[in-house]
Amino acid sequence: MDELAGSPTSHRRVRVWFGDHPIADHVAEPLQAARYEAAMRRRFACCRVTNDPVTAPVRMPEPTR
């Protein structure tokens, strides 16, 4: 399922990395993404946090039951 409201450039993808492995992945509008990034930097001070523009639809995992 591809989910992305609005144009792809109107969203940001924030990820928290543990080494080469993403442990959190969040797509949001720029203001919300900036707040999420700041919160993740405080919570995971020793991990790398990236905030990148979304350039294509993001594949969202199917919900588990």
DAPE-V668727 format. One record per helix or strand. SS is the DSSP state (2 for helix, 1 for strand). FROM is the first residue (numbers start at 1). TO is the last residue. If there is no record, write none. Layout:
# DAPE-V668727
ss-><SS/SS>
from-><FROM/FROM>
to-><TO/TO>
This chain:
# DAPE-V668727
ss-><1/2/1/1/2/1/1>
from-><2/8/11/21/30/48/58>
to-><3/10/18/29/43/53/59>
